[in-house]
Amino acid sequence: GAGAAAAAAEAIAVAPVVDPEQCVKEKCAGQVARCEKDAQCASVLACAFKCGGDEPCVRSCVAAGGLPDGAEVAAYQCAKANGCLSVDDAAAAEAAETPERSLHESLDYWGYQTCSEFGFYQTCEKGSRCFFTQGLDLLPTQDAFCAEYAISQPQIARRIAETNAFYGGSRPDLPPHNATRILYANGDVDPWHGLSILAPLSPELPALLVSGASHHAWTHPSLPTDQPSVVAARKAVRRQLAAWLGL
């Protein structure tokens, strides 16, 4: 649960002085005891204890655990307060000034989300209609980095199914989701549009397919060189939002 996961973050010591596991177990005995009662939390601890004080390794363990936003920073502060950190003075001074920013800039959130929620790896399978070198870029290559988060290929498939079940997949308009007020905007030359909704599902779930546009081109700052379809798309999005907001 979220509480147990937060306890894991408080209990993990990043880049410890001598023995990370011993340091955490001695200084954060209560947090460790609570964490070991939760499978997800215990998995994060076990992963971190194997890192031998390697900071990037511990960060990967924390990220893989799906901990609440900001919990990693709390782990740094907890470890420092309990004497479990071992960093050079310059790095410590920099981290003290912007601990959250420096940590979050180093984490691959989107990569992690492809492992834990979305998938959608672009491959070029043999015998497919892919016009690049077939067989060169396959799924085992695309999702290999998920192992850094202790997420296997079967787990990726299961989590994608769970994401679709939670949000409604291609039919969010149906019970029990009954989604409304979502505008599905896509560019027709954006590879991502293949997994989006391209036709309106209901008056409350409109779709906008923008001719000749790439990935969310209409969200970029306006330029005099913008193609007419992108300019029109911005106007359509504004009209729809204004209608929903009653403006």
C-alpha positions in Angstrom: 0.0 0.0 0.0 1.0 3.7 -0.2 1.8 3.9 3.5 4.0 0.9 3.4 5.7 2.1 0.2 6.4 5.5 1.9 7.9 3.6 4.8 10.2 1.9 2.3 11.4 5.3 1.0 12.1 6.5 4.5 14.0 3.3 5.3 16.3 3.1 2.2 19.7 4.7 2.7 21.3 6.0 -0.5 25.1 5.7 -0.9 25.7 4.5 2.7 29.0 4.9 4.5 29.9 1.3 5.4 27.1 -1.3 5.3 23.8 0.1 3.8 21.7 -2.8 5.0 23.0 -2.7 8.6 22.8 1.1 8.7 19.1 1.2 7.6 18.1 -1.7 9.9 19.7 -0.1 12.9 18.6 3.5 12.3 15.2 2.8 10.8 14.2 -0.4 12.5 10.5 0.6 12.8 10.2 1.5 9.1 11.9 -1.7 8.0 9.6 -3.8 10.2 6.5 -2.2 8.7 7.9 -2.4 5.2 8.7 -6.1 5.4 5.0 -6.8 6.0 4.2 -5.5 2.5 5.4 -7.4 -0.6 6.0 -4.4 -2.8 7.8 -2.5 0.0 9.9 -5.5 0.9 10.9 -5.9 -2.7 12.2 -2.3 -2.8 14.2 -2.8 0.3 15.7 -6.1 -1.0 16.6 -4.4 -4.2 18.3 -1.5 -2.5 20.2 -3.7 -0.1 21.9 -5.4 -3.1 23.2 -2.1 -4.4 26.2 -1.9 -2.1 25.7 1.8 -1.8 25.6 2.5 -5.5 23.4 5.6 -5.8 22.0 5.1 -9.3 21.2 1.5 -8.4 19.2 2.5 -5.3 17.4 5.2 -7.3 16.3 2.5 -9.8 15.0 0.3 -7.0 13.0 3.2 -5.5 11.5 4.1 -8.9 10.6 0.5 -9.7 8.6 0.3 -6.5 6.1 2.9 -7.7 6.6 5.0 -4.6 4.7 8.3 -4.2 6.2 11.4 -5.8 8.8 13.1 -3.6 9.4 10.0 -1.5 12.8 9.5 -3.0 13.8 12.9 -1.7 12.5 12.0 1.8 14.7 8.9 1.6 17.8 11.1 1.0 16.9 13.3 4.0 16.2 10.3 6.2 19.5 8.6 5.3 21.5 11.8 5.8 19.9 12.5 9.2 20.8 9.0 10.3 24.4 9.0 9.1 23.8 6.5 6.2 25.0 8.7 3.4 28.5 8.8 2.0 28.9 11.5 -0.7 31.6 14.0 -1.4 31.2 17.5 0.0 30.6 19.2 -3.3 27.9 16.7 -4.3 26.3 17.0 -0.9 26.2 20.8 -1.1 24.6 20.7 -4.6 22.0 18.1 -3.5 21.2 20.1 -0.4 20.3 23.1 -2.5 18.1 21.4 -5.1 17.6 17.8 -3.8 14.3 17.2 -5.5 15.2 18.7 -8.9 18.6 16.9 -9.1 17.0 13.6 -8.2 14.0 13.8 -10.6 16.1 15.0 -13.5 18.1 11.8 -13.3 15.1 9.5 -13.4 13.6 8.1 -16.6 9.9 8.5 -15.8 8.6 7.9 -19.2 10.8 4.8 -19.7 9.5 3.5 -16.3 5.9 4.1 -17.4 6.3 2.1 -20.5 7.3 -0.8 -18.3 4.7 -0.3 -15.6 1.7 1.0 -17.6 1.8 1.6 -21.3 4.2 -0.5 -23.3 3.9 0.5 -27.0 7.4 -0.4 -28.1 8.1 0.3 -31.7 9.6 -2.9 -33.3 10.4 -4.1 -36.8 9.5 -7.7 -36.8 10.5 -10.2 -39.6 7.6 -10.8 -42.0 5.9 -7.6 -41.0 5.2 -4.5 -43.2 7.9 -2.6 -41.5 10.0 -0.8 -44.1 13.1 -0.6 -42.0 15.6 -3.5 -41.5 13.3 -6.3 -40.3 14.6 -8.3 -37.4 17.0 -5.6 -36.3 14.8 -3.9 -33.6 12.8 -6.5 -31.7 10.8 -6.5 -28.5 13.5 -8.1 -26.3 15.7 -5.1 -27.3 13.0 -2.5 -26.8 12.0 -3.6 -23.3 15.3 -4.9 -22.0 15.8 -1.9 -19.7 12.7 -2.8 -17.8 14.8 -5.4 -16.0 16.5 -2.4 -14.2 13.1 -1.8 -12.5 12.7 -5.6 -11.8 9.8 -5.7 -14.3 9.7 -8.8 -16.5 8.1 -9.1 -20.0 5.1 -11.0 -18.7 4.6 -8.3 -16.0 4.7 -5.6 -18.7 1.9 -7.4 -20.6 -0.1 -7.7 -17.4 0.3 -4.1 -16.4 -0.7 -2.9 -19.9 -3.9 -5.0 -19.5 -4.5 -3.5 -16.1 -4.0 0.1 -17.5 -6.6 -0.6 -20.2 -9.0 -2.1 -17.7 -8.6 0.9 -15.4 -9.1 3.6 -18.0 -11.5 1.8 -20.4 -9.1 1.1 -23.2 -10.6 1.9 -26.6 -14.1 2.3 -25.1 -13.9 4.6 -22.1 -17.5 5.6 -22.9 -18.9 2.3 -21.7 -19.8 1.3 -18.1 -18.3 1.3 -15.6 -16.1 4.2 -16.8 -18.7 6.4 -18.6 -16.0 8.9 -19.5 -16.9 12.3 -20.7 -15.1 15.5 -21.8 -12.1 14.0 -23.4 -10.9 15.3 -26.7 -8.8 12.8 -28.6 -6.5 14.9 -30.8 -4.0 13.2 -33.1 -1.8 14.0 -36.1 -2.2 11.6 -38.9 1.6 11.3 -39.5 2.3 10.7 -35.8 3.1 7.0 -35.2 1.4 7.2 -31.8 -2.0 7.9 -33.4 -2.2 4.1 -34.1 -3.2 3.4 -30.5 -5.4 6.4 -30.0 -9.1 7.0 -30.6 -9.6 8.5 -34.1 -13.4 8.8 -34.4 -15.8 10.4 -31.9 -17.2 7.9 -29.4 -20.0 10.2 -28.3 -20.8 14.0 -28.2 -18.8 14.1 -24.9 -15.8 12.2 -26.4 -14.9 14.0 -29.6 -11.9 13.2 -31.8 -9.8 15.4 -33.9 -7.5 14.0 -36.6 -5.1 16.7 -37.8 -3.9 16.3 -41.4 -0.2 16.3 -42.0 0.6 17.0 -38.3 3.2 15.2 -36.2 3.2 14.4 -32.5 1.0 17.0 -30.6 2.2 19.7 -33.1 -0.7 22.1 -32.0 0.6 22.2 -28.4 3.9 23.9 -29.5 4.2 27.7 -29.4 2.5 29.3 -32.4 4.7 30.3 -35.3 4.0 32.2 -38.5 5.3 29.1 -40.4 2.7 26.7 -38.8 0.8 24.7 -41.4 -3.0 25.6 -41.8 -4.1 22.3 -40.3 -2.2 22.9 -37.1 -3.6 26.4 -36.8 -7.1 25.1 -37.3 -6.5 22.4 -34.7 -5.6 24.9 -32.1 -8.8 26.8 -32.8 -10.8 23.6 -32.6 -9.3 22.7 -29.2 -9.9 26.1 -27.8 -13.6 26.0 -29.0 -14.1 22.6 -27.4 -12.6 23.6 -24.1 -14.5 26.9 -24.0 -17.7 25.0 -24.6 -17.0 22.6 -21.8 -16.1 25.4 -19.4 -19.1 27.5 -20.4 -17.0 30.4 -21.6 
